[in-house]
Amino acid sequence: MGEFKVDRAAGDGDRAIYGPFEVDEPRMALMRSATGYTQTEASHIQQAELCATCHTLITHALGPAGEVIGELPEQVPYQEWLHSGYREEKCCQDCHMPVVAEPVPITSVLGEARDGLSRHSFRGSNFFMIQMLNRYRDELGVEALPQELELGALRARLHPENDSARLSLDFAGLRNGRLEADIAIESLAGHKLPTAYPSRRVWVQFTVRDSGDNVIFESGALMPDGRIEENDNDADPLRYELHYEEITSPDQAQIYESVMVDRNDAVTTGLLNGLRFIKENRIPPEGFDKATASADIAVRSGLMCPSGTSPSATAG
């Protein structure tokens, strides 16, 4: 979607390789002789628009004869960030490529110590893929060391666990003879949570125990096989769990996700079939105005919930 260009016409030494730092001629000459590229200082390397070139994905739904019948904004975290309060505070690189605290050399040969070097750790949530690369390293010809991939997977897990959301219990007690709890979820991400690909989901697991530690109410329990208990979509792939303002029964699970349907309004996970979202209640970032959000980043299907909030839970 970004339509970035790769210069295939330029010869060795004429192609630019971009970075955030100014490089003197001797080091530039060394780089050209070793790689054929010329180091070029460029501010766009540290701007969110660079990330948008790959992470803006508009998929095309196909009809029975393979014809394009519609478009779907499958992955638009940049546009979500652009509509949030983070636009004036942080860009993609601030979270996903954290800056090293002290000056460090930017190259292994004749490297000059620089301030503001960003780690190429690309912190995110896709630790599963890193683990797959490590598990099948021989078949895939992976050159990274096992411990390097293990560390990468660990960082990927810790990022959503510690830096994606903040949950608080605003109230827990009796109201009109019922045990109730008000739960608030604040997204710490600069885009919707969870991000991008529709199979991702964030949900609330709420458990009430008595004085003997016995479970007397539970919603959103995680099953050993990865299913969410009582999630309609896990029970039947053609159904999906509704959005709730209030959880009153164990068979209700509050799941933040985007669910696609095809041209027949059947739930689908196929990107070539997905024509529109029937559910899009993902948690928006701070400062996200739902009333002025464009169609590509809107909350859909009457499932709107106040930004940064979750429904209350009731154990009657």
C-alpha positions in Angstrom: 0.0 0.0 0.0 2.9 2.4 0.7 4.1 2.2 -2.9 7.7 2.8 -1.9 10.3 2.5 -4.7 13.4 0.4 -4.9 16.1 2.0 -7.1 17.3 -0.9 -9.4 18.9 1.3 -12.0 21.7 2.9 -9.9 25.0 1.1 -9.9 27.3 0.3 -7.0 28.3 3.3 -5.1 25.4 5.4 -6.4 22.7 3.8 -4.3 21.8 5.6 -1.0 21.4 3.8 2.3 19.6 6.0 4.8 20.2 6.5 8.5 19.6 9.2 11.1 23.2 10.3 11.5 25.6 12.4 9.6 28.6 10.3 8.3 32.0 11.7 7.4 33.6 11.0 4.0 36.2 8.4 5.2 33.5 6.2 6.8 31.3 6.8 3.8 34.0 5.6 1.5 34.5 2.5 3.6 30.8 1.7 3.4 30.8 2.1 -0.3 33.8 -0.2 -0.8 32.2 -2.9 1.4 28.6 -2.7 0.3 28.2 -0.5 -2.8 25.9 1.8 -0.9 26.4 5.4 0.1 25.4 6.4 3.6 23.0 9.2 3.6 21.6 11.2 6.5 17.8 11.3 6.4 15.3 12.4 9.0 12.5 10.2 7.6 14.1 7.2 9.2 12.8 8.4 12.5 9.3 9.3 11.4 6.1 7.3 11.6 5.5 7.6 7.9 8.4 5.2 7.2 6.6 2.5 9.2 3.3 3.3 7.4 4.7 2.2 4.0 4.6 -1.4 5.1 2.0 -1.4 7.9 -0.8 0.2 5.9 -2.6 -2.7 4.2 -5.8 -2.4 2.2 -6.9 -5.9 1.1 -9.1 -6.5 -1.9 -12.1 -8.9 -1.5 -12.6 -11.1 -4.5 -15.9 -12.4 -6.0 -16.6 -15.9 -7.4 -14.8 -15.1 -10.7 -11.8 -13.6 -9.0 -13.0 -10.0 -9.6 -12.4 -7.3 -7.0 -15.7 -6.5 -5.3 -14.5 -4.3 -2.4 -11.7 -3.1 -0.2 -11.0 -3.6 3.5 -8.6 -1.6 5.8 -7.1 -4.7 7.2 -4.1 -3.0 8.9 -4.0 0.8 9.5 -2.2 1.5 12.7 -0.5 4.6 11.3 -3.9 6.1 10.5 -5.1 5.2 14.0 -2.0 6.9 15.5 -2.5 9.9 13.3 -6.0 10.4 14.8 -4.8 10.0 18.4 -3.1 12.2 21.0 0.1 10.4 20.5 0.6 12.2 17.2 2.1 15.1 19.1 4.0 13.0 21.7 5.4 9.8 20.2 6.0 8.1 16.9 6.2 4.4 16.1 9.9 4.2 16.6 9.7 5.5 20.2 7.9 2.3 21.3 9.0 -0.3 18.8 12.7 0.8 18.5 13.6 2.2 21.9 16.6 4.5 22.1 19.8 3.3 23.9 20.3 5.4 27.0 24.1 5.9 26.5 26.3 6.7 23.5 27.2 3.6 21.5 29.1 3.0 18.2 26.8 2.7 15.2 29.1 0.3 13.3 31.4 -2.5 14.3 34.3 -1.1 12.2 35.5 2.4 13.0 32.2 3.1 14.8 31.8 6.5 16.3 29.8 6.6 19.6 26.5 8.3 19.0 23.7 9.5 21.2 20.1 8.5 20.3 20.8 5.2 18.6 17.5 3.2 18.3 17.6 -0.5 19.1 16.6 -2.7 16.2 14.5 -4.9 18.4 11.2 -4.0 16.8 9.2 -4.7 19.9 5.7 -6.0 19.2 3.5 -8.9 20.0 4.4 -11.5 17.4 6.6 -13.7 19.6 5.0 -16.8 18.0 6.7 -16.2 14.7 10.1 -15.8 16.4 9.6 -19.0 18.2 8.6 -20.8 15.0 11.8 -19.5 13.3 13.8 -20.9 16.2 12.0 -24.2 16.3 12.5 -24.9 12.6 15.8 -23.1 12.2 17.5 -25.9 10.3 14.7 -26.3 7.8 14.4 -22.6 7.3 18.2 -21.9 7.2 18.0 -19.4 10.1 21.4 -17.9 10.9 20.5 -16.1 14.1 21.7 -17.9 17.2 19.1 -19.7 19.3 19.7 -17.5 22.3 19.2 -14.4 20.1 15.8 -15.5 19.0 14.9 -16.6 22.5 15.7 -13.1 23.7 13.7 -11.6 20.8 10.7 -13.7 21.7 11.0 -12.7 25.3 11.1 -9.0 24.5 8.1 -9.5 22.2 6.1 -11.1 25.0 7.1 -8.5 27.6 6.1 -5.6 25.5 2.3 -6.3 25.3 2.4 -7.7 28.9 3.9 -4.6 30.4 3.4 -1.7 28.0 0.2 -2.2 26.1 -2.6 -1.5 28.6 -3.4 -0.6 32.2 -6.3 -2.2 34.0 -7.9 -0.8 37.2 -10.8 -1.9 39.4 -12.7 1.3 40.0 -15.4 -0.3 42.2 -16.0 -3.7 43.8 -18.9 -4.2 46.3 -22.6 -4.7 46.8 -25.1 -2.6 44.8 -28.8 -3.3 45.5 -28.0 -6.7 46.8 -25.7 -7.7 43.9 -22.0 -8.1 43.9 -20.7 -5.7 41.2 -17.3 -4.5 39.9 -16.4 -1.7 37.5 -13.4 -2.3 35.4 -11.5 0.3 33.4 -9.0 -0.5 30.7 -6.6 2.2 29.5 -4.7 1.5 26.3 -1.1 2.5 26.4 -0.6 1.8 22.7 -0.4 4.5 20.0 -3.0 2.7 17.9 -5.9 0.4 18.5 -5.5 -2.5 20.8 -5.0 -5.3 19.7 -3.2 -4.2 16.5 -3.8 -5.0 12.8 -4.4 -8.5 11.7 -8.0 -9.6 12.5 -7.1 -12.8 14.3 -5.6 -10.9 17.2 -7.8 -10.3 20.3 -7.6 -8.9 23.8 -10.1 -10.0 26.4 -11.1 -9.7 30.0 -10.8 -12.7 32.3 -12.8 -11.9 35.4 -12.9 -14.3 38.3 -14.7 -14.1 41.6 -13.7 -16.5 44.5 -15.1 -17.0 47.9 -13.2 -17.1 51.2 -12.3 -20.8 50.5 -10.7 -19.8 47.1 -13.6 -21.5 45.2 -14.6 -20.0 41.9 -18.2 -18.7 42.1 -18.2 -16.6 38.9 -15.9 -16.5 35.9 -16.0 -14.8 32.5 -13.4 -15.1 29.8 -11.4 -18.1 31.2 -8.6 -19.3 29.0 -8.9 -23.0 28.1 -5.8 -25.3 27.8 -6.2 -25.5 24.0 -6.2 -21.7 23.6 -9.9 -21.2 23.3 -11.7 -18.6 25.4 -14.5 -20.3 27.4 -18.0 -19.4 26.1 -16.6 -17.4 23.2 -19.1 -17.9 20.4 -16.5 -17.7 17.7 -14.3 -20.4 19.3 -17.4 -22.7 19.5 -18.6 -21.9 16.0 -16.3 -20.2 13.4 -19.4 -18.7 11.7 -20.5 -16.8 14.9 -18.8 -14.1 16.9 -19.0 -12.8 20.5 -20.9 -9.6 20.9 -19.6 -6.5 22.6 -21.0 -6.0 26.2 -21.6 -3.0 28.3 -22.2 -5.2 31.2 -21.2 -8.8 31.9 -24.0 -10.6 33.9 -23.4 -14.2 33.0 -20.5 -16.6 32.7 -21.4 -17.3 29.1 -20.6 -13.7 28.2 -16.9 -12.8 27.4 -15.7 -9.3 26.8 -13.4 -9.6 23.7 -11.8 -6.7 21.9 -11.3 -7.7 18.3 -12.2 -7.0 14.7 -14.3 -9.6 12.9 -14.7 -9.7 9.1 -17.6 -11.0 7.0 -17.6 -11.9 3.3 -20.0 -10.9 0.5 -22.7 -13.2 2.0 -22.2 -11.7 5.5 -20.7 -14.9 6.7 -17.9 -14.5 9.3 -14.5 -15.2 7.7 -10.8 -15.0 8.4 -9.8 -15.0 4.8 -8.2 -11.7 3.7 -9.3 -12.3 0.1 -12.9 -12.8 1.3 -13.2 -10.1 4.0 -15.5 -7.4 2.7 -16.3 -5.4 5.8 -16.1 -5.6 9.6 -19.2 -6.8 11.4 -17.4 -6.2 14.8 -14.7 -3.6 15.4 -14.6 -2.8 19.1 -10.8 -2.7 19.6 -9.7 -0.3 22.3 -8.6 3.0 20.7 -5.6 5.0 21.8 -5.6 8.0 24.0 -7.1 11.1 22.3 -8.9 9.1 19.6 -12.1 10.9 18.7 -14.7 8.3 17.5 -17.1 11.0 16.3 -14.6 12.3 13.7 -12.8 9.1 12.8 -12.8 8.2 9.1 -14.4 5.1 7.8 -11.1 3.2 7.7 -10.5 3.5 11.4 -14.0 3.8 12.8 -15.6 1.7 15.5 -18.4 -0.3 13.8 -21.7 -2.1 14.1 -23.1 -0.2 17.1 -20.6 -1.9 19.3 -19.1 1.4 20.4 -17.8 1.6 24.0 -16.3 4.7 25.8 -12.6 5.0 25.0 -10.5 3.4 27.6 -13.4 1.6 29.4 -14.7 -1.9 29.8 -18.1 -3.1 30.9 -18.9 -3.7 34.5 -19.1 -7.3 35.7 -21.9 -8.6 37.9 -22.1 -11.8 40.0 -25.7 -12.0 41.2 
